[in-house]
Amino acid sequence: MCGIVGYIGNKQAFPILLKGLKRLEYRGYDSAGIAVLNGNLHVYKKAGKVSELEEFTDGKDVSATIGIGHTRWATHGVPNDVNAHPHLSNSGDLALIHNGIIENYDSIKKELIKRGYTFKSDTDTEVLVNLIEEVRKQDKLSLEDAVRSALNEVVGAYAIVVIDRHDPDHLIAARKGSPMVIGIGEGEFFIASDASPIVEYTKNVIYLDDQEYACISRDGSYHIKTLGNIEKSHAIQKLELSLEAIEKSGFDHFMLKEIYEQPKVIADALRGRMNAEQGWIKLGGLSEYTNRINTANRIIISACGTSWHSALLGEYLIEDLARVPVEVEYASEFRYRNPIIGEKDVMIAISQSGETADTLAAIELAKDRQALIYGICNVIGSSIARISHAGSYTHAGPEIGVASTKAFTAQITILTLIALQIAKEKGTISVSKLREILYELEHMPQKIEATLKLDKQIQEIAAIYKDASNFLYLGRGYNFPVALEGALKLKEISYIHAEGYPAAEMKHGPIALIDENMPVVFLATNASAYEKIVSNIQEVKARKGKVIAVVNEGDTHIRTMADHIIEVPATEEVLSPLVTIVPLQLLSYHIAILRGCNVDQPRNLAKSVTVE
């Protein structure tokens, strides 16, 4: 949820930390702070965006070659200067930054208060830094041993970096349930929540595993241990991320850039995994477990947020094409309801970041019960990628905009390939039908390019409805999950209340909301339910609702009924979500811009939800 960055080396730390925080701001942006060590610990922190911290530190003493920085998404304590990180221990000797939640902080805090500690903030982080100080003082431990001992006492999730006022040559980083990557440069080290602050300086990185810590020295040495004090060895990995991929490249916002990247993203997701002319699909991870997947009792797909909507589409695809029973679960609910799952089941876990806390918890439960875990994620080296038995990367590239766009279409693309590969191996799809769908998939980038050319028309529609208080999104079959996702996009970035429903369910409640002020977005590309959708449109028009219809090119029938139509290229119905979602993404983007909203950093949201 929060972004953390650290540096030790021979360069000035502050510019590196500040730039790193700007690159991590999509992970949290309600406050930010930096601590630098140059004989004394200088801590500067400010509520608001990183730009406000930059202005606040102008002219202040920030010279140092070691430091830590943090951009916050608030959990414990409101966003203000005091609750911003870094936090100091009572003595002022230790400074700590933290991503995650310490669940037993209250009991620890009460005990520390009994021992004379005082607290300035409402955060669990200030409790943790003082616990480390108390353990070090009472047991006369080194900082490394004190950190390890303290972390064995806490319950919850964390990624932390600690520096000591009396030791400018070391810093300690640790993680459990929150991501942590260490960049290894020439005589310098970088620490961050993800690779975006690091890629400018080095391509060599190490990903810490859960319940591990790293002690990093200015002399170029480091060691990694578990919280059980067992030495670990990690291979140095090469970053595939490019600096250009995390810049806006001339677009006004990352979200718009990422919407326009979708043709390339789908092409990259398909590359080397299928061939329409020869009629084959091959996902490496899937092939490794062919027998177990083909004989599974059922597939459970677990995800959160936008990934849950792609999971719903996965259910439609796999059941329709491969004839395997599928259940879709909110990861946040799965672990708390004593689910029935065992060795004859397969769990597909979906997460853009690969670090979603609820999805990781669902995976652990399923693994404990001997289910096969197949991960779908975007970030190489992420936790889900490492703990799954097999899986597929989406290859969508970094997604900086908090509201997911290209990750959604990449996930759908992978789920389509999974459904088709299982269907081919089980013999539930004819060769001719398989080739038809694969041919359409190969041409999907061009169809999305054509859809993106509707941007000006969609902007004009957005201008008409930018002041609406409510929106309704309706779809049937494959377009029902798209309706859910379209509504979510509008809610996330424009703050307009929006709901997605199966079109037929409109009569069972939502129809009461429809009047002349209610825009209703219909996804009307389904040939299998076309007449039913037409009937639903007529029901809305009879109640003076405003209809925005997404239709196939050349549809003249719905044109006579709808207030606005958006014509998209026709495709196989199973693939239609890849096309129909694009105008909904653009509609939400333009409405948000017209309302003066920050589309890349919508209020109260963070990109990667690494706490429960």
N, C-alpha and C positions, 0 to 999 in steps of 0.2 A: 504494500500500500504506500509506504513512504519510500523516498529515494535516499540512499546513503552513498557517500563517496569519501575516500581517504587517499592520502598521498604521503610518501616518504622517499626522499631522494636528494638530488643536488640542485634541483630547480626551485624557484619560488612556488610555494604550494598554493597560495591564495588564488591566482588566476586559473590554475588547473581545477581547483575545487569549485570555483564560481561557474566556470564553463560546464563542469560536470553536473552541477545542480540544474543548470538550464536545460541540459539534455535529459535529466531525470525528472523534470518538473511534471511530466505527464503522470507520474506515479503518485503525486501529491503536491498540492499547491496552496495550502492555507497558511503556511508559515515556513520560514527557512532560517538556517543559521550555519555559522562556521566557527570552528575553534582552531587557532594556530598557536604553535608552541615555539617561542624564541627567548627562552629564559623564564618567561612567565606564560601562563595560559591566557590568551586573549580570546574571549568568546563574544561574538556578535550575532544577534538573532533578532528577527523581526516578523511580526504577523504580516501575511500577504504574500505576494509573489516574490520570486527570486530578484526581480528588478528592484523591488523595494529594499531588499537586503543590500544590493549593490549600491544603491544610492546612500543608504545608511552608513556603509563602511567607507565611503569616499573620504579620503584624508586621514583615515585612522591607521594605526600601526598594524599592518597585516604582513609584515616581512617575516618569513619563516620557510623552512624546507620540510616541515612536517605539519600535517593538519587533517581535520575531518570536517565534513559538511553534511547537511541533512535538509531535505525538503519534505514537509509533513502533510499527511492526511490524518486528521485528528481521530483518535480513538478515546483515550483517557484525557479529559480536559479540553475546554473550548479552545479554538484557535486564538492565541494571543502571544505577546512577546514572551511572557513568563513560561508558558507551556511549550514554546518552540524549543527544538534541540539545537545544539548539544546541551546536555545537562551536566553540571558540576557536582562532585561530592561535597559534603559539608566542609571538608578541609580545604577544598579548592585544588587538591592534588590531581584528581582524575576528571577527565571529560569523556562523555559517552554519547554516541548516537545509536538509535534503535529503530528497527522496523519490526512490528509484531505486537503481541499482547502478552503481558505477564499475568496469568490468570490468578495466581495466589499473591498478588502484590499487596492486597489489603492486610493480610495476616503478617506478612513480612514488615510492612510499614509500621503496624502497631508495635511489633517487637522492637524495631529500630527506634521508635519514639521513646519507648521505655528505657532505651540505652542512651538517650540524650540527643538523638538526631532530630533536626528540624527540616521542614520541607517547604519550599517556596512555590512549587507547582502542584498541579493536580494529576501529574502523569505517573504511570507505572515505571517509566524510564528513570526518573529521579530516585525511585525506590531501588532499582537495580544497581545504579552506580554507587549508592550508599551501602548496599549489601556487599558489593565487592570490596569497598573500603573497609567495612567492619570485619569481614572475613580476613582480609590481609592484616589488619591491625591485631585482631585477637589471636590468630594462629601464627603470626609472624611469618607470613608467606611472601614469596615473590608475587608480582602482579600476575604473571602467567598462572601460577598455581591458585591464586585467589580468584581469578576469573573462572577457572575450571571448577573450583569448589563451589562458588556461588551459583554457577549455571546448573550444577547438579541439585540445587535446592529449589530452583524455580520451575513452575509449571506453565506451559504456554508455548508460544512461537516467538522467534526472534532472529534477527540478524543484527549484530552489534559490532562497533569498532570502539576501542578504548585507547586513550593516550594518557601518559603520566607526566605531570609537570616536571618531575625530577629525572625523567629519562627521555631525552629527545631523539634517541637512537632506535626506539622500538615502538611498534604498535601491535595491538592484538585484535584479531577479527574472529568472530564465531557465528555459527548459524544453526538454527533448528526450525524448519518449516518456512523459512523465508530465504530468498535467493541471495547468493554471495559469490562474486567472481573476483579473482585476483589477477591483475595484469602484471606481467614481469617484463620490465624494460631493462635498459642498460644502466645499471647502478641505481635503479629506482623501481618502486612498486606503486601500483594503483589498486584501489579497492572500490567496488561499486555493487549496486544492486543488480545491474545488468551491464552488458558490454558497451552501451552507447557512450559513456564518458571515457572509455579506455581506448577505443579503436583508433583515435587520432594519434596515439602515442606508441602503441604496441599491438601486435597480433597474437602475442603469446599469453595464454591465460590458463588458469587453474580454476575449476569449479569446486568449491567446498561441498562436501556431502553433509547430510543432517548430523547433528551432534558432533561436529568437528570444529576445531579452532586452529587458527594459524598465528604463529608468533613471527613477526617480520622485522628484520634488522636492517639498519641503514647500510651495513657493510655488504649487502647483497645476499645474505643468507636468510633462510627461513626454514621452519619446520611446522608440520601439521600433525596434530594429535586428535584422538577422540576424547570425549569427556571422561572416558575411563582411563585416560593417560596412556593410550596405546599409540605408538608412532605409526603414521600412515604415509604412504607414498602415492603421489598423484602424477599421472602423465601430463605434460604440458600440451595443451591443445591449441590449434591455430584458428583464429577467428575468421569466419567467412564474411562477416559484416563489413560493408564499405562505408566510408565517411559520407559519401554522396547519398546513401540510402536513408540517412537520418537527418537530411536537410530538406527544406521545402521545395527546392528545385523550381522556383519561380511561381509556385502556387501561393495563394493568399493564406491557406491553412493546410495543415497536415491532413485533415479529414478529406478535403477536396482532392488533394494529391493522391490519397489512398483510394478514393473512389475511382479516379482515372487510371490507377495502376491495375485495376482488376483484369483487363484483357491479358496483360503480361503475367499476372499472378496465376490465372487459370492455365495459361500455356506452360508456365514453369511447373505447376502441380501435375500436369499430364505428361511432361517430357520424360521419355524413357519408361513410362509405365503402361503404355497402350499403343496399339496400332490398328486403325480402322480397316485398312486394306487387308491386312493379314488376320484380323479378327482376334487379337490377343490382348489380355490385360495381365499385368504382373506387378503386384505390390509385394516387395521382398519380404516384409514382416509377416504378411498374410500367408504367403506360400510356405513359410517355415512351419506353420501350424495348421496346414490344410486339413488334415484328418480330424483334429480336435474341433476345429471350427465347423466342419461339415457335419459332424455328429453331435454338435451341441444341442442341448434341450431348448435353449433360447439364448438370445443376446440381450444384455442389459446395456443401455447407453446412458452414461452419467455425465452431467455437465451443469453449468450455471449460466444465467444471462443469455447473451446472444448465442453462445455455444449450445445452450439447451434448445434453442430454436433450430439450429442445424441438426441437433440430435433427433428432433421430431421428424425432420425431413429424412434423416437416416432410417428411422422406423418405417416411414412410407416406402422408401426405396428398397430396403432389405426384404420387407414382407411382400411387397409387390413383385419384385424381380426374382428374389432367391427363395421365397416361401419359407422363411425361418421366422418363428415367433420373436417379436422384439418388444421390450418394455423400456420406456424412457423415464429416467428418474432425475429429479432435482438432487444434485449431490448433497446439498445442504440438508435435505430431509432423509436421504437414504440411510445414513449411519444411525439415525435416531429412532428408527421404527422396526428394528430387529428383522431385517429383510430375509427372505428365503433365497439363498444363493449357495451354490456348491460347485463341485469339480466338473460337473457336466454343463456348466454355464460359461459364457464368455462375457466379459465386461469391456465395452468400448468407452474409454474415458476421453473427453474432448476438452481442451483448454488452449486458448491462444498462447498464453504465457508459459504454460506447463508448470505453473506455480500456484494455481488456485487452491487455497487451503481446503475448501470443502470437497473438491474433486480428489485431492490427494487423500483425504480421510476416507472417502468412499472406496478408493483403490485399496487402501490398507485393509479395510474390512473385507473386501472381496478376495484379496490375496490370502488373508488369514483362513478363509473358507475354501481355498484351493481353486478358485475360479481363474480362468486365463484372462490376463489383462492386455488389451490392445490400446495403446495410446495414440491419440491424434493431437499434435501440438505444433507450434510454429518455431519455438526457440530451442535451438540445438544445445544440448547439455543441461536442459531444464530438469526439474525433479521428476515430472511425469515421464519424460523420455528415459530417465535412468531407472525408474522402478517398474516400468511396464515390462512384460515378457517380450513383447514385440510392438511394432507400431509404424506409423508413417509421419514424416514431417510434411507440413503443408507448403513449405518453401515460399511463404507469402512475403518474406522480408519484414523488417521492423515496422510495426504499426504503432505510431506515436499518438495519433488521435485517440482520445479516450473512448469515443463511440466507435465500436468495431464495424468495419465495412469489408475490407478486402479479406480479413481473416474469415469472415462468415462465408463468402463465396469459395474461398480455398477449402474450407472444411466440407462444404457441400460437394465440391469436386472429388475430394478423397472418399467421402461416404458413397458417392455414386460409383467410383471404381471398386470399392469394397463390395457393394451390392452386385455389381456386374461380374466380378471375379468369382464370388460364391455361386451366383446363378449359373455361370458357365461350368464350373466344376460339378455342380449338382444336377446339371441338365435341365434346369427350370426355365431356360430361355433358348429360343431357336437361334441358329447361327445367323439367319437373315436379320432378325430383330436386334441381335447383339451388334451387328455391323451398322445397322441404321443408327443406333444410339451412339456408338463410338464415332461414327462419321459426324453426327451433330455435335458431339463433344469437341472434336477436332476443330470445328468451325465456330465454337462458342466465343472465342476471343473476338472474332470479327463481328458477331452479333451484339456483343456488349459494346464494341466500338461504335456501332450504329446507334445503339440506345443512348450512349453518351452525347451524341449529336443533338438530342432532344433537350439539352440543358437550358437553352434560352426559353423554350416553351414552358418548361417546368418552373423556371424562375418567374415567369408571368403569372402562372397559377399560384405560386407561393405568395406573390404580392397581394392577391385577392383575399387569401385566407390567413394572412400572418397574424391577424388580431382575433382569430377564433379562440374560444375558451376550451373547446372539446373537439376531438376528431374520432371517427369510427373507421376501422379498417376491416374489411370483410373479404374472405376468400374460401374456396372449397378445395378439398383434396390437397394436392401438392402446394397450393397457394394459401392454405390456412396458416402454416407456420410462417410464410412470408408476411401475412397480415400481422401476425404477432410481432415480427421483427420490425416491420415498418412503423407500428405503433410505438415500439420501444425506442427506435431512433428519434422519433419526434419528441417523446417525453424527455429523453436524456439531454438533448441539446437545445430545445426551444422552451422547455418547461410548460408546454401545453399538455393538458390531460388527454390521453389517447388510449383507446382500447382496441385490441384485435380480437375478432370472433370468427368462428365458422359461419359462413353466410346464412346457413339454414337456422342457426341459433338466434339470429336477430329477432325472430318472432317470439322468442322465449324470454324476453326481458328488455334488451337494448332498444327495441323499436320504440319504447316509451320515451326515449331521449330525443327522438328525431323531430326536428322542426326546421324552420327556414334558416336557423343559425347553425345548423349541424352539418359540417362537411363529412361526407362518407366516401371513403376510397374503396372502390371495388377492384379486385384482381379478377379479370374476366377473360383469361386466356384459355381456360380449360374446355377443350372440346367435349369431354365426357360429362360435363355438367352445365353446358352452356345455357340451355333453356331455363334451368333452375336459377342460374345467376341472373338472367334477364328478368325473371319473375321477382327476384329480390330487389333489383334496381327499380322496378315499377312500384313495389311496395314503399320504397323510400321516397320516390317522386310523388306518390299519392299523399305523402305527409309533408311535402314541401322541402324535403331535405336536398342538400346540394351534392350532386354526384360527380366524383372524379373517377373515371374508369380507365384502368390499364387494360388494353385490348391488343389482339394481334393485328398486324398491319393489314389494311383492307377491310376491317370490320365496319360495315356501314349500318348495321342494325342497331347496335348500342349507341352509335353516334346520334341517332334520332332521339334518344332518351336522356343521355348524360349531359350535364352542364359542361364538362370538360372531358376530352379523351386524350390518352397518351398511347400512341401506337408503337408497339415494340415488335421486333422480328419474331415470326413464328418459329417454334422449335418443338421437339418431342415433349410431350406433356411432363414426363419425368424430369426433364431438364429445365422446365419453365422457370423455376425459382431463380436460377442463375441470371435470367434476363429481367424478370419482373421486380426483383429487389432493387435494381439500379435506380429506376425513377423514384422509388420511395426514399432511397438514400439522398438523392439530389433534392427532393422536395423538403425533407427535414432540414438539410443543410441550408437551403435558401431561406426557408421560414426563420430559422434561427438567426441567420445573418441580418435579415430585415428587422428582427426584434432586438438586435443589438446584443445578442448572446455570444459568449465565448465558446465557439464550437469545439475547439481542441481541448479545452479544460472546463467542462461544464461543472456547475456548482455541486459540491458534496460527493463527487465521483472520483474514483481513481482507476487507473488502467488495469492493474493487476491486484485482485483481492486476495491478499496473502494472510488475512486473519479471518477467523470465524465470526 
